């Protein structure tokens, strides 16, 4: 697990395989977006291919909202 600057545990970021040479890519940068998602840029250490993906905010994802809607207080 990784720690953020605030000390909160973060899950590791999955490193995708390069589309050109299939080598595991390295995370080059993370940029926040106005909609609370993240723009993640990956770079291949072998062929230098660059790939950018947008990842939704996990706190505001539909899956989290669905789980939260099903939580009920103890009776």
WOSUL-V736558 format. One line per field, one symbol per residue. ss: DSSP state (~ for helix, > for strand, _ for the rest). phi: phi as a letter, one per 40 degrees, with the letter a starting at -180 (. if undefined). burial: + if it has 16 or more other C-alpha atoms within 10 Angstrom, else -. Layout:
ss=???
phi=???
burial=???
//
This chain:
ss=_>>_____>>______>______>_>>>>>>>_____>>>>>>______>>>>>>__~~~_~~~~~~~~______
phi=.bbcccgccbccccccccccbgcccbccabbcbdcgcbbbbbbcccbgcbbbbbbccccbcccccccccccbccc
burial=---------------+-+-----++++---------++-+++++-----++------------------------
//
